[in-house]
Amino acid sequence: MIDNAALRAAVKVERRRRLRSAFLVSIMLSAMLSPAGYAMATLSGWRGASRIAVAGMTAVLGVLAPFGAIRLVRWVSSGTVLAFLNPGGSGRSTRVHSHAEALAATGKLDDAANAFEALRVTHGDDVASLRAEAELFAGSGNDPQRASELFQRIRRVKEATLQDERYATHRLIDLYVGPLNDKGRVMVELRRMADRFPDTVDGRSALAELRRRRDAETAKREMNS
């Protein structure tokens, strides 16, 4: 089982490492671009201390521009723009979720499931509604099999992002390790996580756990033989 606390700590360490690396790279690139900035400032007619200041600003802007472009591309490729263009979608989902959760709180789980399904019949499969219903049945609903089916559906939604897929896979691993106690499916989901996200903390942790389980199974067979 993946240790979620350790995983979160590892993610924080990795983020700090990347931040330090980005800072060092920025300094190096600024130093490399300074001569070009100095030349541009000279050609523009700047002299003395002003020329040095302009050269420094030009170098810094030359470094920040690519980073800004990368962030912009990430923002555009996320759901932020779609949410802006279609502001009514999340509102409808939120209202249905609240209604369904209220039904579940009174023990009307079938009615809650029907409320979620009615939303998807009208608007198609939606990651947000599937996620809310899956968490409902994984928690207080106490129907882990239903929850696992919903988490699997999340990964089949056309608009699902890689983050949605990774979240769903994490939760499936939790269910197969815990209440469903399905060792075979655990191995399948760990392999999926390792294959789909090989250069992430999640992927590396899944691969390490997969190898640990295989080694343990091999050692067990050898002892029994």
Accessible surface in RSA format (square Angstrom, percent):
REM  Atomic radii and reference values for relative SASA: ProtOr
REM  Chains: A
REM  Algorithm: Lee & Richards
REM  Probe-radius: 1.40
REM  Slices: 20
REM RES _ NUM      All-atoms   Total-Side   Main-Chain    Non-polar    All polar
REM                ABS   REL    ABS   REL    ABS   REL    ABS   REL    ABS   REL
RES MET A   1   112.17  58.1  87.50  57.9  24.66  58.7  61.33  52.1  50.84  67.4
RES ILE A   2    12.88   7.3   6.30   4.7   6.58  15.9  10.79   7.8   2.09   5.7
RES ASP A   3    88.92  62.3  75.21  74.9  13.71  32.4  34.25  80.6  54.67  54.5
RES ASN A   4    58.10  40.1  53.79  52.0   4.31  10.4  15.57  37.5  42.53  41.1
RES ALA A   5    61.97  57.0  53.28  82.2   8.69  19.8  54.41  76.6   7.55  20.0
RES ALA A   6    53.32  49.0  42.42  65.5  10.90  24.8  49.47  69.7   3.85  10.2
RES LEU A   7    17.75   9.9  13.85   9.9   3.90   9.8  17.28  12.1   0.47   1.3
RES ARG A   8   147.04  61.7 144.17  73.5   2.87   6.8  65.80  89.9  81.24  49.2
RES ALA A   9    53.91  49.6  48.85  75.4   5.06  11.5  52.69  74.2   1.22   3.2
RES ALA A  10    40.20  37.0  31.05  47.9   9.15  20.8  37.30  52.5   2.90   7.7
RES VAL A  11    43.04  28.3  43.04  39.0   0.00   0.0  43.04  37.4   0.00   0.0
RES LYS A  12   123.37  60.2 121.44  74.5   1.92   4.6  65.45  58.9  57.92  61.7
RES VAL A  13    81.91  53.9  81.80  74.1   0.11   0.3  81.80  71.1   0.11   0.3
RES GLU A  14    32.35  18.6  31.39  23.8   0.95   2.3  10.12  19.6  22.22  18.1
RES ARG A  15   163.33  68.6 157.38  80.2   5.94  14.2  53.22  72.7 110.11  66.7
RES ARG A  16   126.75  53.2 124.82  63.6   1.93   4.6  57.72  78.9  69.03  41.8
RES ARG A  17   111.04  46.6 110.89  56.5   0.15   0.4  51.46  70.3  59.58  36.1
RES ARG A  18   135.09  56.7 130.01  66.3   5.07  12.1  44.27  60.5  90.82  55.0
RES LEU A  19   129.85  72.3 125.81  90.0   4.04  10.2 129.28  90.8   0.56   1.5
RES ARG A  20   139.44  58.5 136.15  69.4   3.28   7.8  69.78  95.4  69.66  42.2
RES SER A  21    45.15  38.2  41.99  56.0   3.17   7.3  28.61  60.9  16.55  23.2
RES ALA A  22    37.65  34.6  31.86  49.2   5.79  13.2  37.15  52.3   0.50   1.3
RES PHE A  23   131.81  65.9 126.66  78.5   5.14  13.4 131.31  79.6   0.50   1.4
RES LEU A  24   108.23  60.3 107.78  77.1   0.44   1.1 107.83  75.7   0.39   1.1
RES VAL A  25    66.92  44.0  66.79  60.5   0.13   0.3  66.92  58.1   0.00   0.0
RES SER A  26    27.97  23.6  27.80  37.1   0.17   0.4  18.66  39.7   9.31  13.0
RES ILE A  27    89.83  51.1  85.62  63.8   4.20  10.1  88.80  63.9   1.03   2.8
RES MET A  28   121.90  63.1 117.24  77.6   4.66  11.1  96.97  82.4  24.93  33.0
RES LEU A  29    66.04  36.8  66.04  47.2   0.00   0.0  66.04  46.4   0.00   0.0
RES SER A  30    25.71  21.7  25.69  34.3   0.02   0.0  18.44  39.3   7.27  10.2
RES ALA A  31    65.44  60.2  47.86  73.9  17.58  40.0  54.49  76.7  10.95  29.0
RES MET A  32   133.66  69.2 108.73  72.0  24.93  59.3 102.59  87.2  31.07  41.2
RES LEU A  33    67.00  37.3  66.10  47.3   0.90   2.3  66.10  46.4   0.90   2.4
RES SER A  34    43.88  37.1  42.99  57.4   0.89   2.1  27.65  58.9  16.22  22.7
RES PRO A  35    90.22  65.7  77.09  70.3  13.13  47.7  84.90  70.1   5.31  33.0
RES ALA A  36    52.98  48.7  43.84  67.7   9.13  20.8  51.39  72.4   1.59   4.2
RES GLY A  37     0.71   0.9   0.00   N/A   0.71   0.9   0.07   0.2   0.64   1.4
RES TYR A  38    95.68  44.7  95.68  54.4   0.00   0.0  70.89  53.3  24.79  30.6
RES ALA A  39    49.73  45.7  44.32  68.4   5.41  12.3  49.56  69.8   0.17   0.4
RES MET A  40   111.24  57.6 109.04  72.2   2.19   5.2  89.85  76.4  21.39  28.3
RES ALA A  41     1.65   1.5   0.00   0.0   1.65   3.8   1.33   1.9   0.32   0.9
RES THR A  42    44.89  31.9  40.57  41.1   4.32  10.3  39.49  53.0   5.40   8.2
RES LEU A  43   157.43  87.7 123.29  88.2  34.13  85.8 126.89  89.1  30.54  82.2
RES SER A  44    81.88  69.2  43.60  58.2  38.28  88.2  25.07  53.4  56.81  79.6
RES GLY A  45    49.35  60.9   0.00   N/A  49.35  60.9  26.60  73.0  22.74  50.9
RES TRP A  46   116.92  46.9 114.13  55.2   2.79   6.6 104.04  55.5  12.88  20.9
RES ARG A  47   144.28  60.6 132.12  67.4  12.15  28.9  64.39  88.0  79.89  48.4
RES GLY A  48    45.93  56.6   0.00   N/A  45.93  56.6  41.54 114.0   4.39   9.8
RES ALA A  49    84.60  77.8  69.58 107.4  15.02  34.2  71.30 100.4  13.31  35.3
RES SER A  50    53.94  45.6  46.81  62.5   7.12  16.4  12.95  27.6  40.99  57.4
RES ARG A  51    48.55  20.4  48.55  24.7   0.00   0.0   0.00   0.0  48.55  29.4
RES ILE A  52   116.41  66.2 113.64  84.7   2.77   6.7 113.74  81.9   2.67   7.2
RES ALA A  53    57.74  53.1  44.65  68.9  13.09  29.8  55.72  78.5   2.02   5.4
RES VAL A  54    36.65  24.1  36.31  32.9   0.34   0.8  36.65  31.8   0.00   0.0
RES ALA A  55     6.12   5.6   6.12   9.4   0.00   0.0   6.12   8.6   0.00   0.0
RES GLY A  56    31.59  39.0   0.00   N/A  31.59  39.0  30.89  84.8   0.70   1.6
RES MET A  57   123.32  63.9 119.71  79.2   3.61   8.6  95.98  81.6  27.34  36.2
RES THR A  58    41.01  29.2  35.86  36.4   5.16  12.3  24.86  33.4  16.15  24.4
RES ALA A  59     1.95   1.8   1.41   2.2   0.54   1.2   1.95   2.7   0.00   0.0
RES VAL A  60    70.42  46.3  70.19  63.5   0.23   0.5  70.42  61.2   0.00   0.0
RES LEU A  61   111.41  62.0 109.27  78.2   2.15   5.4 109.35  76.8   2.07   5.6
RES GLY A  62    34.42  42.4   0.00   N/A  34.42  42.4  24.16  66.3  10.26  23.0
RES VAL A  63     3.97   2.6   2.17   2.0   1.80   4.3   3.52   3.1   0.45   1.2
RES LEU A  64    96.63  53.8  92.58  66.2   4.05  10.2  92.74  65.1   3.89  10.5
RES ALA A  65    65.04  59.8  48.26  74.5  16.78  38.2  60.17  84.7   4.86  12.9
RES PRO A  66    72.44  52.8  65.35  59.6   7.09  25.8  72.18  59.6   0.26   1.6
RES PHE A  67    73.48  36.8  72.73  45.0   0.74   1.9  73.01  44.3   0.46   1.3
RES GLY A  68    40.45  49.9   0.00   N/A  40.45  49.9  34.31  94.2   6.13  13.7
RES ALA A  69    54.42  50.0  47.31  73.0   7.11  16.2  52.61  74.1   1.82   4.8
RES ILE A  70    87.53  49.8  85.31  63.6   2.22   5.4  87.43  63.0   0.10   0.3
RES ARG A  71   166.27  69.8 162.59  82.9   3.69   8.8  44.40  60.7 121.88  73.9
RES LEU A  72   104.64  58.3 100.80  72.1   3.84   9.7 104.23  73.2   0.41   1.1
RES VAL A  73    99.48  65.5  96.85  87.7   2.63   6.3  98.93  86.0   0.55   1.5
RES ARG A  74   156.08  65.5 151.22  77.1   4.85  11.6  49.38  67.5 106.70  64.7
RES TRP A  75   123.66  49.6 117.79  57.0   5.87  13.8 112.65  60.1  11.02  17.9
RES VAL A  76    81.76  53.8  72.37  65.5   9.39  22.6  72.37  62.9   9.39  25.5
RES SER A  77    87.30  73.8  52.08  69.5  35.22  81.1  46.60  99.2  40.71  57.0
RES SER A  78    44.50  37.6  33.59  44.8  10.91  25.1  39.90  85.0   4.60   6.4
RES GLY A  79    39.69  48.9   0.00   N/A  39.69  48.9  29.64  81.3  10.05  22.5
RES THR A  80    63.33  45.0  54.43  55.2   8.90  21.2  39.23  52.7  24.10  36.4
RES VAL A  81    36.38  23.9  35.93  32.5   0.44   1.1  36.38  31.6   0.00   0.0
RES LEU A  82   115.02  64.1 113.58  81.3   1.44   3.6 113.93  80.0   1.09   2.9
RES ALA A  83    58.35  53.7  45.11  69.6  13.24  30.1  53.60  75.5   4.75  12.6
RES PHE A  84   160.26  80.2 144.03  89.2  16.23  42.2 150.70  91.4   9.56  27.4
RES LEU A  85   124.56  69.4  94.75  67.8  29.80  74.9  97.74  68.6  26.82  72.2
RES ASN A  86    88.07  60.7  82.89  80.1   5.18  12.5  24.19  58.2  63.88  61.7
RES PRO A  87    97.66  71.2  82.63  75.3  15.03  54.6  86.54  71.5  11.12  69.1
RES GLY A  88    35.11  43.3   0.00   N/A  35.11  43.3  31.86  87.4   3.25   7.3
RES GLY A  89    16.61  20.5   0.00   N/A  16.61  20.5  14.84  40.7   1.77   4.0
RES SER A  90    76.80  64.9  66.04  88.1  10.76  24.8  49.04 104.4  27.77  38.9
RES GLY A  91    27.43  33.8   0.00   N/A  27.43  33.8  27.03  74.2   0.40   0.9
RES ARG A  92    88.99  37.4  87.78  44.7   1.22   2.9  34.83  47.6  54.17  32.8
RES SER A  93    11.60   9.8  11.60  15.5   0.00   0.0   3.15   6.7   8.45  11.8
RES THR A  94    81.21  57.8  80.29  81.4   0.91   2.2  57.18  76.8  24.02  36.3
RES ARG A  95   159.30  66.9 150.31  76.6   8.99  21.4  74.37 101.6  84.94  51.5
RES VAL A  96    36.07  23.7  34.04  30.8   2.03   4.9  36.06  31.3   0.01   0.0
RES HIS A  97    24.67  13.5  24.67  17.1   0.00   0.0  11.37  11.7  13.30  15.5
RES SER A  98    61.98  52.4  54.84  73.2   7.14  16.4  33.82  72.0  28.16  39.4
RES HIS A  99   104.44  57.1  97.95  68.1   6.48  16.6  65.53  67.5  38.90  45.3
RES ALA A 100     0.00   0.0   0.00   0.0   0.00   0.0   0.00   0.0   0.00   0.0
RES GLU A 101    82.72  47.5  77.60  58.7   5.12  12.2  26.96  52.2  55.76  45.5
RES ALA A 102    58.06  53.4  47.19  72.8  10.86  24.7  55.42  78.0   2.64   7.0
RES LEU A 103    32.48  18.1  31.63  22.6   0.86   2.2  32.43  22.8   0.05   0.1
RES ALA A 104    12.62  11.6   2.23   3.4  10.39  23.6   2.56   3.6  10.06  26.7
RES ALA A 105    91.03  83.7  45.99  71.0  45.04 102.5  59.10  83.2  31.93  84.6
RES THR A 106    97.99  69.7  64.18  65.1  33.81  80.6  72.99  98.0  25.00  37.8
RES GLY A 107    57.86  71.4   0.00   N/A  57.86  71.4  30.74  84.4  27.12  60.7
RES LYS A 108   109.01  53.2 101.71  62.4   7.30  17.4  54.57  49.1  54.43  58.0
RES LEU A 109    48.91  27.2  47.28  33.8   1.64   4.1  47.32  33.2   1.59   4.3
RES ASP A 110   115.00  80.6 111.12 110.6   3.88   9.2  31.09  73.2  83.91  83.7
RES ASP A 111    66.96  46.9  63.52  63.2   3.44   8.1  11.65  27.4  55.31  55.2
RES ALA A 112     0.00   0.0   0.00   0.0   0.00   0.0   0.00   0.0   0.00   0.0
RES ALA A 113    17.20  15.8  16.51  25.5   0.69   1.6  16.78  23.6   0.42   1.1
RES ASN A 114    94.85  65.4  90.06  87.0   4.78  11.5  25.55  61.5  69.30  67.0
RES ALA A 115    17.54  16.1   7.12  11.0  10.43  23.7  15.35  21.6   2.19   5.8
RES PHE A 116     0.00   0.0   0.00   0.0   0.00   0.0   0.00   0.0   0.00   0.0
RES GLU A 117    59.41  34.1  59.41  44.9   0.00   0.0  38.26  74.0  21.16  17.3
RES ALA A 118    57.92  53.3  49.13  75.8   8.79  20.0  56.00  78.9   1.92   5.1
RES LEU A 119    14.79   8.2   8.52   6.1   6.28  15.8  14.04   9.9   0.75   2.0
RES ARG A 120     7.92   3.3   2.04   1.0   5.88  14.0   2.36   3.2   5.56   3.4
RES VAL A 121   118.70  78.1  87.96  79.6  30.73  74.1  95.27  82.8  23.43  63.5
RES THR A 122   101.99  72.5  69.02  70.0  32.97  78.6  50.53  67.9  51.46  77.8
RES HIS A 123    93.34  51.0  57.55  40.0  35.79  91.6  43.51  44.8  49.83  58.0
RES GLY A 124    34.54  42.6   0.00   N/A  34.54  42.6  31.81  87.3   2.74   6.1
RES ASP A 125    63.62  44.6  42.53  42.3  21.09  49.9  14.35  33.8  49.27  49.1
RES ASP A 126    46.51  32.6  43.67  43.5   2.84   6.7  12.10  28.5  34.41  34.3
RES VAL A 127    25.45  16.7  23.25  21.0   2.21   5.3  23.25  20.2   2.21   6.0
RES ALA A 128    48.70  44.8  38.55  59.5  10.15  23.1  44.78  63.1   3.92  10.4
RES SER A 129     0.00   0.0   0.00   0.0   0.00   0.0   0.00   0.0   0.00   0.0
RES LEU A 130     0.00   0.0   0.00   0.0   0.00   0.0   0.00   0.0   0.00   0.0
RES ARG A 131   104.30  43.8 104.30  53.2   0.00   0.0  20.30  27.7  84.00  50.9
RES ALA A 132    20.07  18.5   8.89  13.7  11.18  25.4  17.20  24.2   2.88   7.6
RES GLU A 133     0.00   0.0   0.00   0.0   0.00   0.0   0.00   0.0   0.00   0.0
RES ALA A 134     0.00   0.0   0.00   0.0   0.00   0.0   0.00   0.0   0.00   0.0
RES GLU A 135    62.20  35.7  54.53  41.3   7.67  18.3  35.65  68.9  26.55  21.7
RES LEU A 136    19.97  11.1  12.50   8.9   7.47  18.8  19.52  13.7   0.45   1.2
RES PHE A 137    11.53   5.8  11.50   7.1   0.03   0.1  11.50   7.0   0.03   0.1
RES ALA A 138    26.96  24.8   0.72   1.1  26.24  59.7   0.97   1.4  25.99  68.9
RES GLY A 139    45.94  56.7   0.00   N/A  45.94  56.7  35.12  96.4  10.83  24.2
RES SER A 140   105.05  88.8  62.56  83.5  42.49  97.9  60.26 128.3  44.80  62.8
RES GLY A 141     7.05   8.7   0.00   N/A   7.05   8.7   0.00   0.0   7.05  15.8
RES ASN A 142   123.79  85.4 105.64 102.1  18.16  43.7  20.20  48.6 103.60 100.1
RES ASP A 143    55.45  38.8  53.65  53.4   1.81   4.3  11.84  27.9  43.62  43.5
RES PRO A 144    27.45  20.0  27.45  25.0   0.00   0.0  27.45  22.7   0.00   0.0
RES GLN A 145    95.30  53.3  95.30  69.7   0.00   0.0  45.96  97.8  49.35  37.4
RES ARG A 146    61.21  25.7  59.31  30.2   1.90   4.5  20.91  28.6  40.30  24.4
RES ALA A 147     0.00   0.0   0.00   0.0   0.00   0.0   0.00   0.0   0.00   0.0
RES SER A 148     0.39   0.3   0.39   0.5   0.00   0.0   0.00   0.0   0.39   0.5
RES GLU A 149    78.40  45.0  75.51  57.1   2.90   6.9  31.11  60.2  47.30  38.6
RES LEU A 150     0.16   0.1   0.16   0.1   0.00   0.0   0.16   0.1   0.00   0.0
RES PHE A 151     0.00   0.0   0.00   0.0   0.00   0.0   0.00   0.0   0.00   0.0
RES GLN A 152    47.59  26.6  46.47  34.0   1.12   2.7   3.09   6.6  44.49  33.7
RES ARG A 153    51.57  21.7  51.37  26.2   0.20   0.5  19.77  27.0  31.81  19.3
RES ILE A 154     0.00   0.0   0.00   0.0   0.00   0.0   0.00   0.0   0.00   0.0
RES ARG A 155    41.97  17.6  17.57   9.0  24.40  58.1   3.38   4.6  38.59  23.4
RES ARG A 156   167.01  70.1 134.30  68.5  32.72  77.9  77.17 105.5  89.84  54.5
RES VAL A 157    12.37   8.1   2.72   2.5   9.65  23.3   6.54   5.7   5.83  15.8
RES LYS A 158   193.08  94.2 157.26  96.5  35.83  85.3 109.45  98.5  83.64  89.1
RES GLU A 159   118.93  68.3  97.43  73.7  21.51  51.2  62.82 121.5  56.11  45.8
RES ALA A 160    27.63  25.4   4.43   6.8  23.20  52.8   4.43   6.2  23.20  61.5
RES THR A 161    54.14  38.5  45.12  45.7   9.02  21.5  49.39  66.3   4.75   7.2
RES LEU A 162    99.85  55.6  95.36  68.2   4.49  11.3  95.75  67.2   4.10  11.0
RES GLN A 163   117.58  65.7 111.86  81.8   5.72  13.6  52.39 111.5  65.18  49.4
RES ASP A 164    27.06  19.0  26.28  26.2   0.77   1.8   0.86   2.0  26.19  26.1
RES GLU A 165    13.34   7.7  13.34  10.1   0.00   0.0   4.43   8.6   8.91   7.3
RES ARG A 166    61.97  26.0  61.97  31.6   0.00   0.0   5.87   8.0  56.10  34.0
RES TYR A 167    36.54  17.1  30.94  17.6   5.60  14.6  36.06  27.1   0.48   0.6
RES ALA A 168     0.00   0.0   0.00   0.0   0.00   0.0   0.00   0.0   0.00   0.0
RES THR A 169     0.57   0.4   0.57   0.6   0.00   0.0   0.14   0.2   0.43   0.6
RES HIS A 170    30.12  16.5  30.02  20.9   0.10   0.3  24.17  24.9   5.94   6.9
RES ARG A 171    52.19  21.9  52.19  26.6   0.00   0.0  18.68  25.5  33.51  20.3
RES LEU A 172     0.00   0.0   0.00   0.0   0.00   0.0   0.00   0.0   0.00   0.0
RES ILE A 173     1.70   1.0   1.70   1.3   0.00   0.0   1.70   1.2   0.00   0.0
RES ASP A 174    29.87  20.9  25.13  25.0   4.73  11.2  11.77  27.7  18.09  18.0
RES LEU A 175     6.98   3.9   6.96   5.0   0.02   0.1   6.98   4.9   0.00   0.0
RES TYR A 176    12.83   6.0  11.93   6.8   0.90   2.3   6.90   5.2   5.93   7.3
RES VAL A 177    37.67  24.8  18.25  16.5  19.41  46.8  22.06  19.2  15.61  42.3
RES GLY A 178    36.97  45.6   0.00   N/A  36.97  45.6  27.49  75.5   9.48  21.2
RES PRO A 179    90.57  66.0  50.93  46.4  39.64 144.1  64.20  53.0  26.37 163.9
RES LEU A 180    43.11  24.0  22.27  15.9  20.84  52.4  24.26  17.0  18.85  50.7
RES ASN A 181   107.57  74.2  90.30  87.3  17.27  41.6  18.71  45.0  88.86  85.9
RES ASP A 182    55.29  38.7  50.76  50.5   4.53  10.7  12.37  29.1  42.92  42.8
RES LYS A 183   143.98  70.2 139.85  85.8   4.13   9.8  90.84  81.8  53.14  56.6
RES GLY A 184    45.95  56.7   0.00   N/A  45.95  56.7  38.61 106.0   7.34  16.4
RES ARG A 185    82.88  34.8  82.64  42.1   0.25   0.6  31.78  43.4  51.11  31.0
RES VAL A 186     2.41   1.6   2.41   2.2   0.00   0.0   2.41   2.1   0.00   0.0
RES MET A 187    51.08  26.5  49.70  32.9   1.38   3.3  47.27  40.2   3.81   5.0
RES VAL A 188    74.16  48.8  69.74  63.1   4.42  10.6  73.43  63.8   0.72   2.0
RES GLU A 189     1.25   0.7   1.25   0.9   0.00   0.0   0.00   0.0   1.25   1.0
RES LEU A 190     0.37   0.2   0.37   0.3   0.00   0.0   0.37   0.3   0.00   0.0
RES ARG A 191    81.95  34.4  81.95  41.8   0.00   0.0  40.84  55.8  41.11  24.9
RES ARG A 192    83.45  35.0  78.78  40.2   4.68  11.1  19.15  26.2  64.31  39.0
RES MET A 193     0.20   0.1   0.00   0.0   0.20   0.5   0.20   0.2   0.00   0.0
RES ALA A 194     7.79   7.2   2.11   3.3   5.68  12.9   2.27   3.2   5.52  14.6
RES ASP A 195    84.27  59.0  60.74  60.5  23.53  55.6  27.60  65.0  56.67  56.5
RES ARG A 196   119.78  50.3 100.63  51.3  19.15  45.6  28.60  39.1  91.18  55.3
RES PHE A 197    13.47   6.7  10.96   6.8   2.52   6.6  13.47   8.2   0.00   0.0
RES PRO A 198    78.09  56.9  65.31  59.5  12.77  46.4  68.05  56.2  10.03  62.3
RES ASP A 199   112.40  78.7 104.19 103.7   8.21  19.4  33.22  78.2  79.17  79.0
RES THR A 200    36.75  26.1  34.28  34.8   2.47   5.9  36.75  49.4   0.00   0.0
RES VAL A 201    22.33  14.7  18.90  17.1   3.44   8.3  19.47  16.9   2.87   7.8
RES ASP A 202    15.37  10.8  15.01  14.9   0.36   0.9   1.25   2.9  14.13  14.1
RES GLY A 203     1.10   1.4   0.00   N/A   1.10   1.4   0.38   1.0   0.72   1.6
RES ARG A 204   117.38  49.3 110.36  56.3   7.02  16.7  64.55  88.2  52.83  32.0
RES SER A 205    33.97  28.7  25.18  33.6   8.79  20.2  14.61  31.1  19.36  27.1
RES ALA A 206     0.00   0.0   0.00   0.0   0.00   0.0   0.00   0.0   0.00   0.0
RES LEU A 207    49.41  27.5  49.41  35.3   0.00   0.0  49.41  34.7   0.00   0.0
RES ALA A 208    60.23  55.4  51.09  78.8   9.14  20.8  55.21  77.7   5.02  13.3
RES GLU A 209    19.72  11.3  17.10  12.9   2.61   6.2   5.76  11.1  13.96  11.4
RES LEU A 210     0.36   0.2   0.36   0.3   0.00   0.0   0.36   0.3   0.00   0.0
RES ARG A 211   141.49  59.4 140.21  71.5   1.28   3.0  44.92  61.4  96.57  58.5
RES ARG A 212   130.55  54.8 124.22  63.3   6.33  15.1  69.77  95.4  60.77  36.8
RES ARG A 213    48.51  20.4  42.65  21.7   5.86  14.0  11.75  16.1  36.76  22.3
RES ARG A 214   114.22  48.0 111.36  56.8   2.85   6.8  41.05  56.1  73.17  44.3
RES ASP A 215    97.40  68.2  91.85  91.4   5.56  13.1  28.39  66.8  69.01  68.8
RES ALA A 216    54.96  50.5  40.72  62.8  14.25  32.4  49.72  70.0   5.24  13.9
RES GLU A 217    86.05  49.4  84.31  63.8   1.74   4.1  30.84  59.6  55.21  45.1
RES THR A 218    55.87  39.7  55.87  56.6   0.00   0.0  39.88  53.6  15.98  24.2
RES ALA A 219    47.74  43.9  45.55  70.3   2.18   5.0  47.12  66.4   0.62   1.6
RES LYS A 220   116.30  56.7 113.64  69.7   2.66   6.3  68.29  61.5  48.00  51.1
RES ARG A 221   137.55  57.8 131.46  67.0   6.09  14.5  64.82  88.6  72.73  44.1
RES GLU A 222   118.17  67.8 102.82  77.8  15.35  36.6  40.73  78.8  77.44  63.2
RES MET A 223   163.65  84.7 128.80  85.2  34.85  83.0 107.48  91.4  56.17  74.4
RES ASN A 224   116.62  80.4  79.63  76.9  36.99  89.1  30.72  73.9  85.90  83.0
RES SER A 225   123.20 104.1  56.03  74.8  67.18 154.8  78.00 166.1  45.20  63.3
END  Absolute sums over single chains surface
CHAIN  1 A    14378.6      12209.0       2169.6       9019.2       5359.4
END  Absolute sums over all chains
TOTAL         14378.6      12209.0       2169.6       9019.2       5359.4
